[in-house]
Amino acid sequence: SLNAGATGSNQIGNGNQVLTVSGTLNTNSAGNGDGGEINLRGPQINIIDGATISASALGSGFGGDVFISALGSDADLNLGLGTTIAVRSNSGTGGSIDAAASRNVSLSGSLLDAGSLQGDGGSITLEAGSAGSGLLNVDADIVADAGGSGNGGALFLLQNSQLAIQIGTLANGGSPGTGLLSASSFGGGKGGNLTLNSGAGNDLSVAVNQNSLLAGSSPDALGT
């Protein structure tokens, strides 16, 4: 468990050892301060057992940044059931989450949140196959929503592979799960952006389970 305070910056792992996170990493800020920065690096990264990683701004500051890099030619990134990564803001702009693996990225029952209660949503980037080929499996809630007059944020899903990006499909056996991808505005702002990219030279293919939802809406778009 790590609590680094208002504007802390922390690197966990040296990139050479398997990294497992099962507790709490916290660089939240209070008052007007911005959230801090958390950087996880390893040849394989497992975030499990309901772990919480947070670099949020609890006041008017901007949400912080979380960088997760699974390095090496066959490195995987796994986020297990009940895990949370949050870079939220109360009245400022949400922060950024950037998670990448050279091979596979698998999210099973996780929450990634770069939203803001009263400001603009932040950004979330997931990249699988950064070393050439990999699979992105999102059975999780990925949100960069905005409240008040803020605009929805941005979601980027990148997979360097001819295989389909999996949304709302459990990694173990391909059973139906749920996936929520949302960069919506729930106030007077505009909906955000969702970008899916299969890498240069690859055809884009996305498999979305019927229980899943992709949204980038605003009240105007919904006729309210």
N, C-alpha and C positions, 0 to 999 in steps of 0.2 A: 504494500500500500504506500502510495506516494502522494503527499500534499505539498505542492511547490508554491502555493500562494498566488498573488494577483497577477504578476506579469512573468512568472517563471518560465524558463525554457529548459527542457529536459530531453536528453537522448538516452534511450534504454536499449542496450545491446550494442555490440561492436561489429555486427555483420558477420561474425564467424561462428556463433553458437546458436543452436535452436532456442527460440525465445517463446516462453509460455507465460501468458498473463491470466491470472485468475482472481485478482483482487481489484483495487481501485487506484487509478492514476488520475490526479486532479490538479489542474492549474487554473481553476476558476478564479474570476475576479469579482470583487464587490464594488459598490459605488460607481464611479465613472471610469474605472479601469477596464482595459481590454483583457480578454482571456489570454492565457499563455500559449506555449507551444509544447507539443509532445511529439517525439520522433522515435519510432520503433524500427529497429533494423536487425535482420537475422536471415540465415539461409532457409529457415522455415519459421513461421510465426503462427502460434495457436492462441487464440483469445477465447477462453472457456469459462464454464462454471459461473455464468452470470456476471462476468467482469464488467466494470464500468471505467471508461476512459473519457474524461471530460475536460474541456478547455473553454468553458462557457463564460459569458459576461452576465452577471446577475443584475447589473444596473444598466446604465446607458452606453457602456462601452461596446466595442465590436467583439463578436465571438472570436476565439483563438484559432489555432491551426493544429491539426493532427496529421502527421505523416507516417505511413506504415509501408515499409519496403522489405519484401521477402526476396533476397538476392540469391544469385547463383543460377546455374543453368536449369536446375530442376526444382526450384523453390516453390512452395505452396503457402498460401495464406488462408487460414481457417478461422471463421468467427462462429462460435457455437451458440446454443440455445440460451436466450436471456441476456446476451451480451449487449452493451450499449456504448456507442461512441457519440458524444454530444459536443457541439461547438455553438450552442445557442446564444442568443442575446435577448435581453428583456426589451429594450427600446432602441438598440443600435442594429447594425447589420450582422446577420449570422456569419460564422467563420467558415473555414474550409477543412474538408476531410479529403485526403489523397491517399488511397490505398492501392498498392500494386504488387504483383508477384511475377516472377519470370515465367512461371508455369500457370498454376490454377489458383483462382480466387473463389472460395465457397463461403456463402453466408447462409446459415441455417437458424432461423428464428431469432435474428438479431435486429437491432435498431440503430440506424445511422441518422443523426438529426442535426441539420445546420439551419434550423428555422429561427424566426424571430417573432416575439409576441406582438411588437408594435412597429418593427422596421422591415427592411428587405431581407429576404432569405439569402443564405450563403451559397456555397458550392460543394458538391460531392463528386469525386472522380474515382471510379473503380477501373483498374486495368489488369487484365489477365494476358499472359503470354508476352510480356515485355521483352523476353529473350528470343522470341520467334513463334511459339505456339502455346496455347493454353485455353482453358475453359473457364468461363465466368458463369457462376451459378448463384442466383439471387433469390433466396427464399427468406425475405426480410422486408422490413419497412425502411425505405430510403427517402427521407423527406428534407426539403429545403423550402418550407412553406413560409408565408408572410402574413402578418396581421396588421391592423390599423390601415394606414395608407400605403404600406410597403408593397413592393413587387416580389413575386415569387422568384426563387433563386435558380440555380442551374445544376442539372444532373448530367454527368458524362459517364457512359458505360462503354468501355473499349475492350475489344477482344481480338487478338491476332490469331485467327483460326478460321478454317472452313466450317467448323461446327457451329451450331446455333447457340446464341446466348440464351441461357435458361433463366426464366423468370417465374417464380412460384412453383418450382419443382425441387423436392428434397434431393439432396445429393446421394443419399444412400438408397439406391434402387430406383430412383426416379418417381417416387410416389407423389401424388398431388399435395402441394403445400399452398402457401399464400405469399404473394409478393405485392408490396405497395410502393410505387415510385411516384412521388408527388412533389411538384414545385409550384404549388397553387398560391393564390392570394385570397385571403378570406375577408379583406376589407375593401378599400377603394383602389387598390393597385392592380397591376397587370399580372397575368399568369406567367410563370417562368418558362425555362427551356429544358427539354430532355433530348440528349444527343446519344445515339447509338452508332458505334463505329466498329467495323470488323477488321480494320487494318488494310494497308495497301495491297491491292491485287486479290482481295478476298471478297466474295459475295456476302452481303449482310443477311443473316438469318436469325430470327428471334422466335423462341418457343415460349408462349405465354400461357400459363395454366388458367383455366376458366375462373378460378377463385381470386385472381390477381387483378390489380387496378393500376393503370398508368394515367396520371392526371397532371395537367398544367393549366388549370382553369382559374378564372376570376369571376366575381359576381356578375360583371357585365356580360361575360360569355355565357353565363347560366341564365341570364334574363332576370336577375334580381336587382 
